[in-house]
Amino acid sequence: MRVSRVTDRIPYTPPSEVSPGDVVVLGDTVCVAEDRIPAGRLGMLSIVGEYDLPRASVFADWVVGTRVYWDTTNGITTSAGGNTRAGIVSEFSPRTASRVMVLLIA
C-alpha cells in the first residue's frame, strides 16, 4: 500500500472568509480552522485535535467522554438528531458554561 500523506488537516477553499476557530462541516466531518482563510484561497482545516467550541444552552453538566455533535445554529450539543458528530467532551463542562473543550474525532 502506498501512503501519499499522513496528516490531521485537509485542504479547503472557502466561498467566504473563514476565521481562526471557525467550525466548518465538510460532508460528515466537523473541521476547525486554525488560521484565517480568505475567500477563494486554499487553506487547511484541522480534522482532529482539542478545541474550545461554543456550547448550546443545555441544562446539564457534561462529563469527559460525553459524545457531542455540531449544531450549525447553536454550537456543540449532545443531541444527535440532524447534527454532525464532532467528537467527545475532553474537560468537564458545567451546565452554566457557554463553551466546551471538544476532542474532534474524524
Buried (B, 14 or more C-beta within 10 A) or exposed (E): EEEEEEEEBBEBEBEEBBEEEBBBEEEEBBBBBBEEBEEEEEBBBBBBBBBEBBBBEBEEEBEEEBEBBBBEEBBBBBEEEEBBBBBBBBBEBEEEBEEBBBBBBB
